[in-house]
Amino acid sequence: MSTWPLPATATLLQARALQDEVSAAIARCGPEGLQLDARALADFDTSLIALLLHAQRTARARGVPLQVTGAPPKLADLARLYGVAELLPLDGVVT
């Protein structure tokens, strides 16, 4: 599985560029899929939820698995708050 690191900051200001970068990473990954490494995330907002949902849709359309590792607790909390936690590939939430 290929790994792509999410940056420390993922807010609305970075959303479009991050969407393009994640889409490109999914396009480059092999059939083993892509792992988004969320350990560096420090400053993010709800646009990150939209980015992860976009990544999930893009990966499914390509037929490859997608996984998010090292997600901070705030990300899991946001996903639950918006009712999408079960839709996102959050694995190994770091406490």
Secondary structure, DSSP 4 states (H G I P E B T S, - for coil): -EEEEPPSEESTTTHHHHHHHHHHHHHHS-TT-EEEE-TT--EE-THHHHHHHHHHHHHHHHT--EEEES--HHHHHHHHHTT-GGGS-EES---
